[in-house]
Amino acid sequence: MRKRISFLAIFIQLSILAQYNEKTIIQDFNYDGIKDTLNSHYDGGSSFGGTYAKVINGKTNRFLEIDLFSAYSDMKNIITIPEYYYKKDNYLLLNALLRETLPEKKSVADLSLKWILNSYFSLQEITKNSYFSRIFYPNLAWRKDKVEIPDSYYINLSKDTLEKLAPRNAGGIPLELKKHKGILIYNTYSLKALDKNEKDFKMITSSKKYKILTTNHGIVAQKDEKYYKWLFITDPDVTGAPDKLRWKSIENVRIMGDYIILEQNTPPSLTYNVFIIDIESGIVAKLKFEFIDKERFYNNFHSNVALIGDTYFTFKGYDKEQKIYYKDIFNEFKKLSDYWFKR
């Protein structure tokens, strides 16, 4: 009897937890004298999750719906909405749906989101190069202001921008774009400190000319105590990312002249990425070498010493050991920058 009672108690607890994020609002959203119903619930797994919501027209019983299901590794969530939702008969219901499910709306992207979008649109894959596998240009200027991380928000996307972003659902299937409008939800919580008592930015390294500040997934440069610029943000489409953004990706940063060398961790993968960033131009290039995180996996054929040595580092590949000289890397970086992004 005790076992049956215990099982029943556990079942009730699980049922309560499963319904914890469910919400129902009954209200006349479109002011036609008849109450409408808005239902929403959250569903999630180990790597994906999001809110599904539906508003039902009390007069016609027709409904509008929105699905915010996305990967936890992505700060940007692109949603497509049928154009007929914006027609006069549906507009007030659509506003209620968006108001109850989305964060604040903004008319333009802030500098951190601009970094992500500009990097994505300028991304160039590189083949047959001795050092690099990709390069991109965020194209942001120094700003005389206090650097801040905004709260999460969303923006409307033009048709052209929506098509360029090539949106896909959480399963990797291309989203329907014909007769649809697009919005982009920018989830900034993972850029901020997880502990509310901590500062969002911490200084990780400095030189006579620069201070480098980091969050768990972002890098900002400061100079002259009053100018700042975003240098890097972890985004799966541009830089690669951990499966979950609660796993820190910004591990080590080193300044070498006007460049920084970034070691980016991407758990649960055993490899990590190394990027070269020109602080002044903001251009970023990814080294082609496959680095292994020795703290989680040791293999005599690999070495994670990209941030060691003043003139070169040694990379142990499967077939040979190489000395990689920083002056050669920086020279090649400049050639690629001039070739792809003549300024």
C-alpha positions in Angstrom: 0.0 0.0 0.0 2.9 2.4 0.9 4.4 1.8 -2.5 1.2 2.7 -4.3 0.8 5.8 -2.2 4.4 6.9 -2.9 4.0 6.3 -6.6 0.8 8.4 -6.6 2.6 11.2 -4.7 5.4 11.2 -7.2 3.0 11.1 -10.1 1.1 14.1 -8.7 4.4 16.0 -8.1 5.5 15.4 -11.7 2.1 16.4 -13.1 2.3 19.7 -11.1 5.9 20.3 -12.4 4.9 19.6 -16.0 2.1 22.1 -15.8 4.0 24.7 -13.9 4.7 26.9 -17.0 1.2 26.6 -18.4 -0.8 29.8 -18.5 -4.3 30.7 -19.6 -5.7 34.2 -20.1 -9.4 34.8 -20.9 -10.0 38.4 -22.1 -11.6 40.3 -24.9 -8.3 41.0 -26.8 -9.9 42.4 -30.0 -12.7 44.4 -28.3 -15.6 42.7 -30.2 -17.6 42.1 -27.0 -16.7 38.4 -26.8 -13.9 37.0 -24.6 -11.0 35.3 -26.3 -8.6 32.7 -24.9 -4.8 32.7 -24.9 -3.1 29.5 -23.8 0.7 29.1 -23.5 3.1 26.5 -22.1 6.8 25.8 -22.0 8.4 22.6 -23.2 12.0 21.7 -23.1 14.7 19.0 -23.2 18.4 18.8 -22.6 19.4 21.0 -25.6 16.1 22.5 -26.9 13.2 24.3 -25.4 10.7 27.1 -25.8 7.1 28.4 -25.4 4.2 27.5 -27.6 1.2 29.8 -27.4 -2.2 30.0 -29.1 -4.9 32.7 -29.0 -8.4 31.6 -29.9 -10.9 34.1 -31.3 -14.0 33.8 -29.0 -16.4 34.8 -31.8 -15.1 32.7 -34.7 -13.1 30.0 -32.8 -10.2 30.5 -35.2 -6.8 30.7 -33.7 -3.3 32.3 -34.2 -0.3 30.4 -32.9 3.4 31.0 -32.3 6.2 28.4 -31.5 9.4 29.7 -29.9 11.1 26.3 -29.6 14.8 26.7 -30.3 18.3 25.4 -29.4 19.7 26.5 -26.1 23.0 27.2 -27.8 21.7 30.1 -29.8 21.1 33.7 -28.6 19.1 34.5 -31.6 15.8 32.8 -32.4 14.2 33.5 -35.8 10.4 33.2 -35.9 8.3 33.3 -39.1 4.7 34.6 -38.8 2.1 34.2 -41.6 1.3 37.5 -43.3 -2.4 37.1 -42.8 -1.9 37.3 -39.0 -1.2 41.0 -39.6 -4.6 41.6 -41.4 -7.1 43.9 -39.7 -9.3 41.1 -38.4 -6.3 39.4 -36.7 -4.1 42.3 -35.7 -5.3 42.8 -32.1 -5.1 39.1 -31.4 -1.6 39.0 -32.9 -0.5 41.9 -30.6 -1.9 40.0 -27.6 0.0 36.8 -28.7 3.3 38.7 -29.1 2.9 40.7 -26.0 2.3 37.7 -23.8 5.1 35.5 -25.3 7.9 37.8 -26.5 10.3 40.2 -24.6 10.3 44.0 -25.3 10.3 45.1 -28.9 13.1 47.4 -30.3 13.2 49.2 -33.6 16.9 48.6 -34.2 19.5 46.1 -33.1 22.0 47.1 -30.3 25.8 46.8 -30.9 26.1 43.3 -29.6 23.4 41.9 -31.9 24.9 44.0 -34.8 28.2 42.2 -34.1 26.5 38.8 -34.6 24.5 39.8 -37.7 27.4 41.6 -39.4 29.7 38.7 -38.7 27.2 36.2 -40.1 26.6 38.3 -43.3 30.4 38.8 -43.9 31.5 35.2 -43.1 33.9 33.7 -45.6 34.9 30.0 -45.5 38.6 29.6 -46.5 40.1 26.5 -48.2 43.7 25.6 -49.0 45.1 28.0 -46.5 48.1 27.1 -44.2 46.6 28.7 -41.1 42.9 29.8 -41.3 39.5 28.1 -42.0 37.2 31.2 -41.9 37.2 34.9 -41.6 34.5 37.6 -40.9 34.2 41.3 -40.4 31.8 42.7 -37.7 32.4 46.2 -38.9 31.8 48.1 -35.6 33.5 51.3 -34.7 34.8 52.4 -31.3 32.1 53.9 -29.2 32.5 56.6 -26.5 30.0 55.3 -24.1 29.5 52.9 -21.2 29.3 49.3 -22.4 26.1 47.5 -21.2 24.3 44.3 -22.0 20.6 44.9 -22.9 17.8 42.8 -21.6 16.4 40.3 -24.1 14.3 41.9 -26.9 13.0 41.3 -30.4 13.1 43.2 -33.7 11.2 42.9 -36.9 13.2 41.6 -39.9 13.0 42.9 -43.4 12.2 40.3 -46.1 15.8 40.6 -47.4 17.3 40.1 -44.0 15.0 37.1 -43.2 16.1 35.4 -46.4 19.8 36.0 -45.8 19.6 34.5 -42.3 18.2 31.3 -43.9 16.2 30.4 -40.8 15.7 26.8 -39.7 13.7 25.2 -36.9 15.3 23.4 -33.9 15.5 20.2 -36.0 17.4 21.9 -38.8 14.5 22.1 -41.2 14.3 25.3 -43.3 11.4 27.5 -42.2 8.7 28.6 -44.6 9.4 32.1 -46.0 6.8 32.6 -48.7 3.9 34.8 -47.4 5.6 35.0 -44.0 7.1 37.9 -42.0 10.1 37.4 -39.7 11.1 38.5 -36.2 14.3 37.9 -34.4 14.3 37.3 -30.6 17.7 38.2 -29.1 18.2 36.2 -25.8 20.9 38.2 -23.9 20.6 36.4 -20.6 23.6 34.2 -21.3 25.8 37.2 -22.0 25.1 38.5 -18.4 26.6 37.1 -15.2 24.8 34.1 -13.9 25.1 35.4 -10.3 23.1 38.7 -9.9 25.7 39.8 -7.3 28.5 39.7 -9.9 29.4 42.2 -12.6 28.6 41.3 -16.2 32.1 42.1 -17.3 35.4 41.0 -15.9 38.9 42.1 -17.0 40.7 39.1 -18.3 43.9 40.7 -19.6 45.3 44.1 -20.4 48.2 46.0 -22.1 49.4 49.6 -22.1 46.9 50.2 -24.9 43.9 48.0 -24.2 41.8 46.4 -21.5 40.0 43.2 -22.5 36.7 42.5 -20.7 34.8 39.2 -21.0 31.5 37.7 -20.1 30.9 33.9 -20.3 30.3 34.3 -24.1 31.5 37.7 -25.1 34.6 39.9 -25.4 34.8 43.7 -25.3 37.9 45.9 -25.8 38.4 49.2 -24.0 41.0 51.9 -24.7 41.7 55.3 -23.3 39.3 54.5 -20.4 36.3 55.8 -22.5 36.1 53.9 -25.8 34.8 50.4 -26.2 34.1 47.9 -28.9 32.5 44.4 -29.1 35.2 42.0 -30.4 33.6 38.5 -30.1 30.3 36.9 -29.2 29.8 33.1 -29.2 27.2 32.3 -31.9 26.8 28.8 -33.4 26.4 30.0 -37.0 29.5 32.2 -36.9 32.0 30.9 -34.2 30.6 27.6 -33.0 29.2 27.3 -29.5 28.6 24.9 -26.6 25.4 22.8 -26.8 24.2 24.9 -23.8 25.0 28.5 -23.1 25.2 27.9 -19.4 28.6 26.3 -20.3 31.2 29.0 -20.5 32.8 29.4 -23.9 35.3 32.2 -23.3 38.3 30.5 -21.7 41.6 32.3 -22.3 42.6 35.6 -24.0 46.0 36.9 -24.8 47.0 40.3 -26.2 49.9 40.4 -28.8 50.3 44.0 -30.0 47.0 45.0 -31.7 45.8 41.4 -31.9 44.2 39.1 -29.4 44.3 35.3 -29.4 41.2 33.7 -28.1 40.7 30.2 -26.9 37.0 29.3 -27.2 35.6 26.2 -25.4 32.7 24.3 -27.0 31.6 21.5 -24.6 30.6 18.7 -24.9 33.0 18.6 -27.8 36.6 17.6 -26.9 38.0 20.2 -29.3 38.1 23.9 -28.9 38.6 26.8 -31.3 41.3 29.4 -31.5 40.6 32.8 -33.1 42.9 35.7 -34.0 41.2 39.1 -33.7 42.5 42.4 -34.9 41.5 44.8 -32.1 41.4 47.9 -34.2 39.6 46.6 -37.3 37.6 44.0 -35.4 38.2 41.4 -38.1 38.2 37.8 -36.8 39.7 34.7 -38.3 39.6 31.1 -37.0 42.7 28.9 -37.0 42.3 25.7 -38.9 44.1 23.5 -36.4 42.1 21.0 -34.3 42.9 21.7 -30.7 42.1 19.2 -27.9 41.1 20.1 -24.4 43.7 18.2 -22.3 41.8 18.7 -19.1 39.0 16.5 -20.4 40.9 14.3 -22.9 44.6 13.6 -23.4 46.1 12.4 -26.6 49.8 12.5 -27.4 49.1 13.5 -31.0 47.6 16.8 -30.0 48.6 19.9 -28.0 46.7 22.8 -26.6 49.5 25.4 -26.5 48.2 28.1 -28.8 48.5 30.7 -26.0 52.0 29.7 -25.0 55.3 31.1 -26.3 56.2 34.6 -27.5 57.2 33.8 -31.0 55.6 30.4 -31.9 53.6 27.5 -30.6 54.0 23.8 -31.5 51.1 21.9 -32.9 51.1 18.1 -32.8 48.9 16.8 -35.6 48.3 13.1 -36.5 51.0 13.1 -39.1 53.6 15.6 -38.0 54.6 18.2 -35.5 54.6 21.9 -36.6 56.1 25.1 -35.3 53.6 27.8 -36.0 55.1 31.3 -35.9 52.9 34.2 -34.8 54.5 36.6 -37.3 53.5 34.2 -40.1 50.0 34.0 -38.7 49.6 37.8 -38.5 51.0 38.3 -42.0 48.6 35.8 -43.4 45.8 37.4 -41.4 46.5 40.8 -42.9 46.6 39.4 -46.5 43.2 37.7 -46.0 41.7 40.8 -44.4 42.8 43.0 -47.3 41.6 40.4 -49.9 38.1 39.9 -48.4 37.4 43.3 -46.7 39.3 46.1 -48.5 38.7 49.2 -46.4 
